Amino acid sequence: MARPLRIIYPDAWYHVMNRGRSRVQIYREQDDYFAFVELLREASAMWKVRIAAYCLMSNHYHLLIQTPGANLSRFMRHLNGIYTQYFNRTYKSDGPLFRGRYKSIVVESDSYLLELVRYIHRNPLQAGLVKRLEDYRWSSHRMYISRGNEINWLHKEYVLSMLEADKQKRRQAYIDFIKKEEEAEMLSKIYNKGKLPLLLGTKEFIDRIRHKYQDKTNIKDTPQVRELFQEKSKVEKAVSSAYQVKVEDLKKSRRGNYNEARNVAIYLMRKHTGASLSDIGSRFEMRSYSSVSSVVQRMQEALRRNINLRQRVEEAERLLT
């Protein structure tokens, strides 16, 4: 089985989750929760990782972390490994504690980051464990509403500054923000689908990550990399719908006849599928990959100059995404 893809770069934000093997409780007593939180504090200092939010449930956990040193894997290996040793030693057990490798979602540092803080902190409320969030001890919510500075390892000021510029008003801004249920349900719908996304953010953010991994030919055939991109057939259907032509008409090329829809399909296929120039050339019956590259470059230049073309391409992308 292919190992999960880890999208790693400096200062990336991640929503990290892991669950007990066979859904067993990974925190049985209060001391276990205390031990994990203390381990979070120690590991964040050791690996220079910023923890902005966390929530520990009985059989799983949620973390929102930033990795200035692009060292997510090393941090998580330390966190899960040390806690597993503690758990096995405490309960005279043996073997793996967690279901497998942790799940990580790369998060854009904008409104999605704020929504994720709310989603993580509202987990106990959604699960019916408490009626008031401040009554739940095992999340970072109470640190956000605390008036003291005794918890200085939690990276909460960045999040609070996104809500309110005035430091004196940040606490109340957070309290007002966390109460809103409607927005919190947005992420719940995404997370309840079963198959979690690799990326959480705007279309522009996702496109940047796709472009970063587009030419990594040594890993692009793994299932997780393929999830970053659209299927080639979906690109063709979106363009044919936008231009109201048949899919087979996109494949036709006649000397002297300009086929805009065909060129748009080639351009979007290169942008959104991660397919190589050679693969796209074969699909559109083009003799060489250099011909595909020329079409892509001409489209990029035309899009900068022609607002009407740009609107038509954006409509095709809207149908695609």
GUBAKE-177467 format. One line per field, with one value per residue: x, y, z of N, C-alpha, C in turn. Coordinates in Angstrom, 1 decimal, m for minus. Layout:
% residues N
n.xx	c(X_...)
n.yy	c(Y_...)
n.zz	c(Z_...)
ca.xx	c(X_...)
ca.yy	c(Y_...)
ca.zz	c(Z_...)
c.xx	c(X_...)
c.yy	c(Y_...)
c.zz	c(Z_...)
This chain:
% residues 321
n.xx	c(0.8_0.5_2.3_1.0_0.9_2.9_2.6_4.9_6.3_8.1_6.6_4.1_0.6_m1.2_m4.0_m4.1_m4.8_m5.5_m6.4_m7.3_m6.3_m8.6_m10.5_m10.0_m9.9_m7.6_m7.0_m7.5_m7.6_m7.6_m4.9_m3.8_m4.6_m3.4_m0.8_m0.5_m1.0_1.2_3.2_2.8_3.5_6.2_7.2_6.6_8.4_10.8_10.9_10.4_7.8_4.7_1.9_m1.4_m4.0_m5.8_m7.6_m8.5_m10.1_m11.8_m11.0_m9.5_m7.6_m7.3_m5.2_m4.0_m1.4_1.6_4.5_7.4_9.9_9.5_9.0_7.1_6.7_8.8_8.2_5.6_6.2_7.7_5.8_3.6_5.0_6.3_4.1_2.8_4.6_4.4_1.7_1.6_3.4_2.1_m0.4_0.4_0.5_1.0_2.5_1.2_m0.6_m2.1_m4.3_m3.0_m0.8_m0.8_m3.4_m3.1_m4.0_m3.4_m3.7_m4.9_m3.7_m5.9_m9.2_m10.0_m8.3_m9.2_m11.8_m11.2_m10.1_m12.4_m13.9_m12.4_m12.3_m15.0_m15.7_m16.2_m18.6_m20.2_m20.2_m21.7_m20.6_m20.3_m22.2_m21.4_m18.6_m16.4_m16.4_m15.1_m12.1_m10.0_m9.2_m7.8_m9.4_m10.1_m7.7_m7.7_m9.7_m8.7_m7.6_m5.1_m1.5_m0.3_m0.1_2.0_3.0_1.3_0.4_m1.5_m1.9_m1.5_m3.8_m5.8_m5.1_m6.0_m8.7_m9.1_m7.5_m6.9_m5.4_m6.7_m9.3_m9.4_m9.9_m12.7_m13.6_m12.9_m14.6_m17.1_m16.8_m16.5_m19.0_m20.7_m22.7_m23.5_m21.4_m19.5_m20.6_m20.0_m17.4_m17.9_m19.6_m17.8_m15.9_m17.4_m17.9_m16.5_m14.2_m11.4_m10.2_m7.0_m6.2_m7.1_m8.7_m8.7_m9.4_m7.3_m5.1_m5.1_m4.5_m1.9_m0.5_m1.0_0.5_3.0_3.5_3.2_5.1_6.5_7.6_8.5_6.7_4.2_2.4_1.3_m1.6_m2.4_m1.2_m2.5_m5.0_m4.8_m5.3_m7.6_m9.5_m8.7_m10.8_m12.8_m12.0_m12.3_m15.1_m16.0_m15.0_m16.3_m18.9_m18.9_m18.3_m20.2_m19.9_m19.2_m17.4_m15.7_m15.1_m13.2_m10.9_m10.2_m8.2_m7.7_m5.8_m5.4_m7.8_m8.9_m9.3_m10.6_m11.8_m10.5_m7.9_m8.2_m9.0_m6.6_m4.9_m6.2_m6.1_m3.4_m3.0_m4.7_m4.7_m2.2_m1.1_1.5_3.2_3.5_1.5_m0.8_m0.5_m0.8_m3.4_m4.7_m3.9_m1.5_1.7_4.1_5.5_6.4_4.7_2.4_3.3_3.7_1.1_0.1_1.7_1.0_m1.7_m1.5_m0.3_m2.3_m4.4_m3.6_m3.9_m6.5_m9.5_m12.1_m11.6_m10.4_m12.6_m14.2_m12.6_m12.5_m15.2_m15.2_m13.5_m14.9_m17.1_m15.6_m14.5)
n.yy	c(m1.2_2.2_4.8_7.5_10.7_13.4_16.7_19.0_22.0_25.0_26.8_25.9_25.2_22.8_20.6_18.1_14.7_11.8_8.5_6.0_2.6_0.3_1.9_2.1_3.5_6.1_7.7_7.0_7.7_10.7_11.4_10.6_12.4_14.7_13.9_13.8_16.4_17.7_16.5_17.5_20.2_20.0_18.7_20.6_22.7_21.3_20.6_23.0_23.6_25.1_25.1_25.8_25.1_22.5_19.5_16.9_13.9_11.0_8.8_9.8_12.5_16.1_18.4_21.7_22.9_24.6_24.5_25.9_24.9_22.9_20.3_18.3_15.4_14.4_15.6_14.5_11.8_11.7_12.6_10.7_8.4_8.6_9.0_6.6_4.8_5.7_5.0_2.2_1.4_2.3_0.9_m1.7_m2.9_m3.8_m3.2_m1.3_1.7_3.6_3.9_4.0_5.7_9.2_11.4_14.2_17.5_20.1_23.5_26.6_29.8_31.6_32.6_30.0_28.9_30.1_29.0_26.4_26.4_27.0_24.7_22.6_23.3_23.2_20.5_18.8_19.9_19.3_16.6_16.1_16.0_18.1_21.0_23.5_25.0_25.9_24.1_21.9_20.3_19.4_20.6_23.4_25.5_26.8_28.0_30.0_31.7_32.5_35.0_35.3_34.9_32.6_30.3_30.1_28.7_28.0_28.8_31.1_33.8_34.6_33.6_35.0_37.6_37.6_37.9_40.3_43.4_45.0_44.3_44.3_43.7_41.2_38.8_38.9_39.1_36.5_34.9_35.7_34.8_32.0_31.1_31.1_29.0_28.4_28.9_27.0_24.6_24.4_23.3_20.9_19.6_19.1_17.4_15.3_13.7_11.4_10.7_12.5_15.7_16.6_19.1_22.3_25.2_28.2_28.3_29.4_28.9_26.1_25.6_26.6_24.7_22.5_23.2_23.1_20.4_19.4_18.6_16.6_13.9_11.5_10.9_11.3_9.3_8.2_7.5_9.6_11.9_11.9_12.7_15.4_16.4_17.0_14.7_13.9_13.5_14.9_17.5_17.8_17.4_19.7_21.8_21.3_21.7_24.4_25.6_24.6_22.4_19.2_16.6_15.1_17.0_18.6_17.2_17.5_18.9_21.2_22.4_25.9_26.5_27.9_26.6_27.4_26.2_23.7_24.5_25.7_23.5_21.9_23.6_23.8_21.2_20.7_22.4_21.5_18.7_17.5_16.0_14.8_16.6_14.9_13.0_14.6_15.4_12.9_12.4_14.4_13.9_15.0_15.5_16.0_16.7_19.3_20.8_20.8_22.3_24.7_25.5_25.8_27.9_30.0_30.3_31.2_33.7_34.9_35.0_36.9_39.2_39.3_39.9_38.8_36.2_35.3_35.3_33.3_31.1_31.0_30.4_27.8_26.6_27.0_25.2_23.0_22.8)
n.zz	c(0.0_m0.8_0.8_2.7_1.2_2.1_2.2_2.4_3.5_4.5_7.2_6.8_7.5_9.3_9.8_11.9_12.6_14.6_15.4_17.8_17.5_16.2_17.3_20.0_23.3_23.7_25.7_28.9_31.6_33.6_34.0_31.7_29.7_30.8_30.5_27.7_26.9_28.2_26.8_24.3_24.8_25.4_23.1_21.1_21.8_21.5_18.8_17.5_16.7_16.1_18.0_17.6_18.2_20.0_20.6_22.6_22.4_23.7_22.1_20.0_18.5_17.7_16.1_15.5_13.8_13.0_11.0_11.0_10.4_8.5_9.3_9.9_9.8_11.5_13.9_14.5_14.5_16.8_18.8_18.6_19.0_21.6_23.2_22.8_24.0_26.7_27.2_26.8_28.8_31.1_31.1_30.8_28.3_24.8_21.6_18.7_19.3_17.9_15.0_12.6_10.4_11.0_9.9_7.8_6.9_4.7_5.4_4.4_5.4_6.2_6.3_6.5_8.3_10.7_10.8_11.2_13.7_15.2_14.6_15.7_18.4_19.0_19.0_21.4_22.1_19.9_20.1_22.3_24.8_26.6_27.7_27.7_26.3_27.8_29.9_29.2_29.6_28.1_25.8_23.8_24.1_26.6_27.2_25.3_26.2_28.6_30.9_31.8_31.3_31.7_30.1_27.9_25.8_23.9_20.6_20.1_19.7_17.0_15.7_17.2_16.5_13.9_14.2_15.6_15.7_17.9_20.9_23.4_22.9_21.8_23.2_23.7_21.0_20.1_21.7_20.8_18.2_18.4_19.2_17.0_15.2_12.6_10.7_11.7_10.9_8.3_7.9_9.1_7.4_5.3_6.5_7.3_5.2_4.9_3.2_3.6_2.6_1.0_1.0_2.2_1.5_m0.5_m4.0_m5.4_m3.6_m3.6_m6.2_m6.3_m4.7_m6.3_m8.6_m7.5_m7.1_m9.5_m11.4_m10.1_m10.9_m9.8_m7.8_m8.6_m9.3_m7.1_m5.0_m3.4_m4.5_m6.9_m6.1_m5.8_m8.2_m11.1_m13.0_m16.4_m18.2_m17.0_m17.3_m20.1_m20.3_m18.9_m20.4_m22.9_m22.2_m21.4_m23.8_m25.4_m27.2_m28.7_m27.0_m28.6_m30.6_m29.4_m29.9_m32.5_m35.0_m37.4_m40.1_m40.3_m39.2_m36.3_m33.1_m30.4_m28.1_m28.0_m27.5_m25.0_m23.5_m23.6_m22.2_m19.7_m18.9_m18.6_m16.5_m14.4_m14.1_m13.7_m15.6_m17.9_m20.5_m22.7_m22.3_m22.6_m25.2_m26.6_m26.1_m27.4_m30.0_m30.9_m32.3_m30.9_m27.6_m27.4_m29.0_m27.4_m25.3_m26.5_m27.1_m24.5_m23.6_m25.4_m24.7_m22.0_m22.5_m24.0_m22.2_m20.4_m21.9_m23.0_m21.9_m22.3_m23.2_m20.9_m19.2_m20.3_m20.0_m17.2_m16.7_m17.6_m15.8_m13.5_m13.9_m13.8_m11.2)
ca.xx	c(0.0_1.3_2.3_0.3_1.7_3.0_2.9_5.8_7.1_8.2_5.5_2.8_m0.3_m1.8_m4.9_m3.6_m5.7_m5.2_m7.4_m6.9_m6.5_m9.9_m11.3_m9.8_m9.6_m6.2_m6.9_m8.4_m7.8_m7.2_m3.5_m3.4_m4.8_m2.4_0.5_m0.4_m0.8_2.6_4.1_2.6_4.2_7.6_7.6_6.6_9.6_11.9_10.9_10.1_6.5_3.7_0.5_m2.4_m5.2_m5.9_m8.7_m8.3_m11.3_m11.4_m10.3_m8.8_m7.2_m7.2_m4.2_m3.8_0.0_2.4_5.9_8.4_11.1_9.0_9.4_5.9_6.9_9.6_7.4_4.5_6.8_8.1_4.6_2.9_5.9_6.5_2.9_2.5_5.5_3.8_0.5_1.9_4.0_1.1_m1.4_1.0_0.1_2.1_2.1_0.8_m1.7_m2.9_m4.8_m2.0_m0.1_m1.8_m4.0_m2.8_m4.6_m2.8_m4.7_m4.5_m3.7_m6.8_m10.4_m10.1_m7.6_m10.1_m12.9_m10.7_m10.0_m13.7_m14.3_m11.6_m12.8_m16.5_m15.8_m16.9_m20.0_m20.9_m20.3_m22.6_m19.9_m20.6_m23.2_m20.6_m17.2_m15.5_m16.5_m14.3_m10.8_m9.0_m8.9_m7.1_m10.4_m10.0_m6.5_m8.0_m10.5_m8.1_m7.1_m3.7_m0.5_0.5_0.1_2.7_3.5_0.2_0.5_m2.8_m1.9_m1.7_m5.2_m6.5_m4.9_m6.9_m10.0_m9.2_m6.2_m6.7_m5.2_m7.6_m10.6_m9.2_m10.6_m14.2_m13.8_m12.8_m15.8_m18.2_m16.6_m16.7_m20.4_m21.4_m22.8_m23.7_m20.1_m18.9_m21.2_m19.4_m16.3_m18.5_m20.1_m16.6_m15.3_m18.3_m18.0_m15.7_m12.8_m11.0_m9.4_m5.6_m6.0_m8.3_m8.4_m9.3_m9.0_m5.9_m4.2_m5.0_m3.8_m0.4_0.0_m0.9_1.6_4.3_3.7_2.8_6.2_7.3_7.3_8.8_5.7_2.9_1.5_0.7_m3.0_m2.6_m0.9_m3.6_m6.2_m4.6_m5.7_m8.8_m9.4_m8.6_m12.1_m13.7_m11.6_m12.9_m16.5_m16.2_m14.8_m17.3_m20.1_m18.7_m18.3_m21.3_m19.4_m19.0_m16.0_m14.8_m14.7_m12.0_m9.7_m10.0_m7.4_m7.6_m4.9_m6.0_m9.0_m8.5_m10.2_m10.3_m12.2_m9.5_m6.7_m8.6_m8.9_m5.2_m4.4_m6.7_m5.6_m2.0_m3.1_m5.5_m4.6_m0.9_m0.6_2.7_3.0_3.4_0.2_m1.8_m0.3_m1.4_m4.9_m5.2_m3.4_m0.5_2.9_5.2_5.1_6.7_3.5_1.5_3.9_3.5_m0.3_m0.1_2.3_0.2_m2.9_m1.1_m0.1_m3.6_m5.2_m3.1_m4.3_m7.8_m10.4_m13.2_m11.1_m10.3_m14.0_m14.6_m11.8_m13.0_m16.4_m14.9_m12.9_m16.0_m17.8_m14.7_m14.2)
ca.yy	c(0.0_3.5_5.6_8.8_11.8_14.5_18.0_19.6_23.2_25.9_27.6_25.3_24.9_21.5_20.0_16.7_13.9_10.4_7.7_4.7_1.4_m0.3_2.9_2.0_4.7_6.4_8.4_6.3_8.4_12.1_11.5_10.4_13.7_15.5_13.5_14.1_17.9_18.0_16.0_18.5_21.4_19.6_18.4_21.9_23.4_20.6_20.6_24.3_23.6_26.0_24.5_26.9_24.6_21.1_18.9_15.5_13.2_9.7_7.8_10.5_13.9_17.0_19.4_22.7_23.2_25.2_24.0_26.8_24.1_21.9_19.0_17.7_14.0_14.2_16.0_13.6_10.5_11.9_12.7_9.5_7.3_8.8_8.7_5.1_4.2_6.0_4.3_0.8_1.2_2.5_m0.1_m3.1_m3.4_m3.8_m3.0_0.0_2.3_4.3_3.1_4.0_7.0_10.2_12.1_15.7_18.3_21.4_24.5_28.0_30.6_32.7_32.3_28.6_28.6_30.4_28.1_25.2_26.6_26.8_23.3_21.8_23.6_22.8_19.1_18.3_20.3_18.5_15.2_16.1_15.8_19.2_21.9_24.7_24.7_26.1_23.0_20.8_20.6_18.8_21.3_24.7_26.6_27.5_28.9_31.2_32.7_32.8_36.4_35.3_34.6_31.4_29.3_30.9_27.9_27.9_29.8_31.6_35.2_34.7_33.4_36.1_38.8_37.6_38.3_41.6_44.0_45.6_43.2_44.4_43.2_39.9_37.8_39.0_38.7_35.1_34.4_35.9_34.0_30.6_30.8_31.0_27.6_28.2_28.7_25.8_23.5_24.4_22.3_19.6_18.9_18.6_16.3_14.1_13.0_10.2_10.8_13.8_16.3_16.8_20.6_23.1_26.6_28.8_27.7_29.9_28.2_24.7_25.7_26.8_23.5_21.6_23.5_22.7_19.0_18.9_18.0_15.6_12.6_10.3_10.6_11.7_8.2_7.7_7.9_10.9_12.9_12.0_13.4_16.8_16.9_16.6_13.7_14.5_13.4_15.9_18.7_17.8_17.7_21.0_22.7_21.1_22.3_25.8_26.1_23.9_21.6_17.8_16.3_14.7_18.2_19.1_16.5_17.8_20.0_21.4_23.5_27.1_26.7_28.1_25.9_27.9_25.2_22.7_25.1_25.9_22.1_21.6_24.5_23.5_19.8_20.9_23.2_20.9_17.2_17.0_15.1_15.3_17.2_13.8_12.4_15.5_15.3_11.7_12.6_15.4_13.5_15.9_14.7_16.1_17.4_20.7_21.4_21.0_23.4_26.0_25.8_26.3_29.2_30.9_30.5_32.0_35.1_35.4_35.3_38.2_40.3_39.2_39.7_38.0_34.9_35.0_35.0_32.0_30.1_31.0_29.7_26.4_26.2_26.9_24.0_21.9_22.7)
ca.zz	c(0.0_m0.9_2.0_2.5_0.7_3.1_1.6_3.4_3.2_5.7_7.7_6.4_8.5_9.2_10.7_12.1_13.4_14.7_16.2_18.4_16.7_16.5_18.0_21.4_24.0_23.8_27.0_29.8_32.9_33.6_33.9_30.3_29.1_31.3_29.9_26.3_26.8_28.6_25.7_23.2_25.1_25.3_21.7_20.3_22.0_21.0_17.3_17.0_16.0_16.7_18.2_17.7_18.8_20.1_21.3_22.9_22.7_24.3_21.2_18.9_18.8_16.7_16.3_14.4_14.0_12.0_11.0_10.4_9.9_7.5_10.0_10.4_10.1_12.6_15.1_14.7_14.9_18.2_19.6_18.7_19.6_23.0_23.9_22.8_25.0_27.9_27.3_27.0_30.1_32.1_31.1_30.7_27.0_23.8_20.2_18.3_19.9_16.9_13.9_11.5_10.3_11.2_8.8_7.9_5.9_4.6_5.5_4.0_6.6_6.1_7.0_6.7_9.6_11.7_10.8_11.7_15.2_15.7_14.4_16.6_19.8_19.2_18.9_22.5_22.1_18.8_20.5_23.4_26.0_27.5_27.3_27.6_25.9_28.9_30.8_28.7_30.1_27.3_24.5_24.1_24.2_27.8_27.1_24.5_26.9_29.8_31.0_32.2_30.3_32.2_29.1_26.9_24.7_22.8_19.5_19.9_19.3_15.6_15.5_17.8_15.7_12.7_14.6_16.2_15.8_19.3_21.8_24.5_22.4_21.1_23.9_23.4_19.6_20.0_22.4_19.9_17.0_18.6_19.4_15.8_14.8_11.1_10.0_12.1_10.2_7.0_7.9_9.5_6.1_4.5_7.3_7.5_3.9_4.9_2.6_3.9_1.5_1.3_1.0_2.7_1.2_m1.7_m5.3_m5.7_m2.7_m4.0_m7.5_m6.0_m4.3_m7.4_m9.4_m6.8_m7.2_m10.9_m12.1_m9.3_m11.6_m9.0_m6.8_m9.0_m9.5_m5.8_m5.0_m2.7_m5.5_m7.9_m5.5_m6.0_m9.6_m11.7_m14.1_m17.7_m18.8_m16.4_m17.9_m21.4_m20.2_m18.5_m21.6_m23.9_m21.7_m21.4_m25.2_m26.0_m28.3_m28.3_m26.5_m29.7_m31.3_m28.8_m30.3_m33.9_m35.4_m38.9_m40.4_m40.7_m38.4_m34.8_m32.3_m29.1_m27.1_m27.9_m26.8_m23.6_m22.9_m23.4_m21.2_m18.4_m18.6_m18.1_m15.2_m13.3_m14.0_m13.4_m16.7_m18.6_m21.9_m23.7_m22.1_m23.2_m26.7_m27.1_m25.9_m28.5_m31.2_m31.3_m32.6_m29.9_m26.4_m27.6_m29.5_m26.3_m24.5_m27.3_m26.9_m23.1_m23.5_m26.1_m23.9_m20.9_m23.0_m24.4_m21.0_m19.8_m22.8_m23.5_m20.7_m22.7_m23.2_m19.5_m18.6_m20.9_m19.3_m15.8_m16.7_m17.7_m14.5_m12.5_m14.1_m13.4_m9.7)
c.xx	c(0.9_1.2_1.7_1.3_1.7_3.5_3.7_6.5_7.1_7.0_4.1_1.9_m1.0_m2.9_m4.5_m4.5_m5.2_m6.2_m6.8_m7.2_m7.7_m10.7_m11.1_m9.6_m8.1_m5.9_m8.0_m8.7_m7.3_m5.7_m3.0_m3.5_m3.7_m1.0_0.6_m0.2_0.6_3.5_4.0_3.5_5.7_8.0_7.5_7.8_10.8_12.0_10.5_8.8_5.6_2.4_m0.5_m3.7_m5.1_m7.2_m8.5_m9.6_m10.8_m10.6_m9.6_m8.4_m7.2_m6.1_m4.2_m2.4_0.6_3.9_6.8_9.6_10.7_9.3_8.2_6.1_7.7_8.9_6.4_5.1_7.2_6.8_3.9_3.7_6.1_5.2_2.5_3.3_4.9_2.6_0.7_2.6_3.0_0.1_m0.9_0.5_1.3_1.6_1.6_m0.5_m2.7_m3.2_m3.8_m1.3_m1.2_m2.3_m3.6_m3.4_m3.9_m3.8_m4.1_m4.7_m4.6_m8.1_m10.6_m9.4_m8.5_m11.3_m12.5_m10.5_m11.4_m14.2_m13.6_m12.2_m14.2_m16.7_m16.5_m18.3_m20.8_m21.1_m21.2_m21.9_m20.1_m21.6_m22.5_m19.2_m16.2_m15.5_m15.6_m12.8_m9.7_m8.9_m8.3_m8.1_m10.3_m8.7_m6.8_m8.8_m9.9_m7.5_m5.6_m2.8_0.3_0.7_0.7_3.2_2.5_0.3_m0.9_m2.9_m2.1_m3.1_m6.0_m6.4_m5.7_m8.3_m10.2_m7.8_m5.9_m6.6_m6.2_m9.0_m10.6_m10.0_m12.1_m14.5_m13.8_m14.1_m17.0_m18.1_m16.9_m18.1_m21.2_m21.5_m22.9_m22.4_m19.4_m19.4_m20.6_m18.3_m16.9_m19.0_m18.9_m16.1_m16.1_m18.5_m17.3_m14.3_m12.4_m10.1_m7.9_m5.4_m7.3_m8.0_m9.1_m8.8_m7.6_m4.9_m4.0_m4.3_m2.3_0.2_0.1_0.2_2.9_4.6_3.5_3.9_7.1_7.0_7.6_7.7_4.3_1.9_0.9_m0.7_m3.2_m2.3_m2.0_m4.8_m6.1_m5.2_m7.0_m8.5_m9.4_m10.0_m13.0_m13.3_m12.3_m14.4_m16.8_m16.1_m15.9_m18.6_m20.0_m18.8_m19.4_m20.9_m19.3_m17.6_m15.1_m14.4_m13.5_m10.7_m9.3_m9.1_m7.2_m6.7_m5.7_m7.2_m8.6_m9.6_m9.9_m10.7_m11.1_m8.2_m7.0_m8.5_m7.5_m4.6_m4.8_m6.3_m4.2_m2.1_m3.7_m5.3_m3.3_m0.4_0.6_2.3_2.8_2.0_m0.9_m1.7_m0.9_m2.9_m5.5_m4.6_m2.4_0.9_4.0_4.7_5.4_5.5_2.5_2.0_3.7_2.0_m0.5_0.5_1.5_m1.1_m2.6_m0.9_m1.4_m4.5_m4.8_m3.7_m5.8_m8.8_m11.6_m12.8_m10.9_m11.6_m14.5_m13.9_m12.2_m14.3_m16.2_m14.3_m14.0_m16.8_m16.9_m14.6_m15.4)
c.yy	c(1.3_4.2_6.9_9.9_12.9_15.7_18.8_20.9_24.1_26.7_27.1_25.1_23.6_21.2_18.5_16.0_12.5_9.7_6.5_3.5_0.7_0.6_2.7_3.4_4.9_7.2_7.8_7.1_9.9_12.3_11.3_11.7_14.6_15.2_13.9_15.6_18.3_17.6_17.0_19.7_21.1_19.4_19.7_22.7_22.7_20.7_22.0_24.4_24.4_25.3_25.6_26.4_23.1_20.7_17.4_14.9_11.8_8.8_8.5_11.9_14.7_18.0_20.4_23.2_23.9_24.8_24.9_26.0_23.0_20.5_18.3_16.2_13.7_14.5_15.0_12.2_10.6_11.8_11.4_8.4_7.4_8.5_7.2_4.4_4.4_5.1_2.8_0.5_1.3_1.4_m1.5_m3.7_m3.3_m3.6_m1.6_0.5_2.9_3.5_3.0_5.3_8.1_10.8_13.6_16.4_19.7_22.4_25.9_28.9_31.8_32.3_30.8_28.2_28.9_29.4_26.8_25.2_26.4_25.4_22.4_22.0_23.2_21.3_18.5_18.7_19.5_17.1_15.0_15.8_16.9_20.1_23.3_24.4_24.9_25.0_21.8_21.1_20.2_19.4_22.7_25.8_27.4_28.4_30.1_32.2_33.1_34.3_36.4_34.9_33.4_30.4_30.0_30.1_27.8_29.1_30.4_33.0_35.5_34.6_34.5_37.4_38.8_38.0_39.7_42.2_44.5_44.4_43.2_43.8_41.8_38.8_37.7_38.6_37.2_34.5_34.5_35.0_32.5_30.2_30.6_29.6_27.4_28.0_27.5_24.6_23.4_23.3_20.9_18.9_18.3_17.3_15.1_13.3_11.7_10.3_12.3_14.4_16.4_18.3_21.3_24.6_27.0_28.1_28.2_29.2_26.8_24.7_25.8_25.5_22.5_21.9_23.1_21.3_18.5_18.2_17.0_14.2_11.4_10.0_10.8_10.6_7.6_8.2_9.2_12.1_13.1_12.7_14.9_17.3_16.3_15.5_14.4_14.5_14.5_17.3_18.9_18.0_19.1_22.0_22.5_21.7_23.8_26.4_25.5_23.2_20.2_17.6_15.9_15.9_18.8_18.4_16.8_19.0_20.1_22.6_24.7_27.4_26.8_27.5_26.3_26.9_24.2_23.2_25.3_24.5_21.7_22.4_24.1_22.0_19.9_21.5_22.3_19.4_16.7_16.1_15.7_15.9_16.0_13.2_13.3_15.4_14.1_11.8_13.4_15.1_14.5_15.2_14.9_16.9_18.9_21.5_21.7_22.2_24.7_26.4_26.4_27.7_30.3_31.3_31.4_33.5_35.7_35.8_36.6_39.4_40.4_38.9_38.8_36.5_34.4_34.6_33.7_30.9_29.9_30.2_28.2_25.8_26.1_25.7_22.8_21.7_22.9)
c.zz	c(0.0_0.4_1.7_2.1_1.8_2.3_2.6_2.8_4.4_5.9_7.2_7.7_8.3_10.2_10.8_13.0_13.5_15.6_16.7_17.5_17.2_17.3_19.5_22.0_24.1_25.1_27.9_31.1_32.7_33.4_32.5_29.5_29.5_30.6_28.5_26.1_27.2_27.5_24.5_23.5_24.9_23.8_20.8_20.5_21.4_19.5_16.7_16.2_16.8_16.8_18.5_18.3_18.9_20.8_21.4_23.2_23.2_23.4_20.0_19.4_17.6_17.1_15.2_14.7_12.8_12.1_10.3_9.8_8.9_8.0_10.6_10.7_11.3_14.0_15.5_15.1_16.4_19.1_19.7_19.3_21.1_23.8_23.9_23.8_26.4_28.2_27.6_28.3_31.2_32.2_30.7_29.3_26.0_22.4_19.9_19.0_18.9_15.7_12.8_11.5_10.4_9.9_8.9_6.7_5.9_4.6_5.2_5.3_6.4_6.8_7.3_8.0_10.7_11.9_11.4_13.2_15.8_15.7_15.4_18.1_20.0_19.2_20.2_22.6_21.1_19.3_21.7_24.7_27.1_26.9_27.1_27.3_27.0_29.9_30.4_28.9_29.0_25.9_24.9_24.2_25.4_27.9_26.3_25.3_28.3_29.8_31.3_31.0_30.8_31.2_27.9_25.7_23.6_21.8_19.2_19.4_17.8_15.2_16.0_17.0_14.4_13.0_15.0_16.3_17.2_20.3_23.0_24.1_21.9_21.9_23.6_21.9_19.4_20.6_21.4_18.7_17.3_18.8_18.1_15.2_13.3_10.4_10.4_11.4_8.8_6.9_8.3_8.3_5.3_5.2_7.5_6.2_3.9_4.4_2.8_2.8_2.0_1.6_1.5_2.5_0.0_m2.9_m5.6_m4.9_m3.2_m5.4_m7.3_m5.6_m5.4_m8.3_m8.8_m7.0_m8.6_m11.6_m11.3_m9.8_m10.8_m8.0_m7.4_m9.3_m8.2_m5.7_m4.4_m3.7_m6.5_m7.4_m5.6_m7.3_m10.1_m12.7_m15.4_m18.4_m18.3_m17.0_m19.3_m21.3_m19.8_m19.6_m22.6_m23.5_m21.8_m22.8_m26.0_m27.3_m27.8_m27.9_m27.6_m30.6_m30.7_m29.4_m31.8_m34.1_m36.9_m39.2_m40.9_m40.0_m36.9_m34.0_m30.8_m28.0_m26.9_m27.2_m25.3_m22.9_m22.7_m22.3_m19.8_m18.0_m18.0_m16.7_m14.1_m13.2_m13.6_m14.5_m17.4_m20.0_m22.9_m23.6_m22.8_m24.7_m27.2_m27.1_m27.0_m29.8_m31.8_m31.3_m31.5_m28.7_m26.5_m28.2_m28.4_m25.5_m25.2_m27.1_m25.5_m23.0_m24.2_m25.3_m22.7_m21.3_m23.4_m23.3_m20.3_m20.6_m23.0_m22.4_m21.1_m22.7_m21.7_m18.8_m19.1_m20.2_m17.8_m15.7_m16.8_m16.4_m13.4_m12.6_m13.7_m11.9_m8.9)
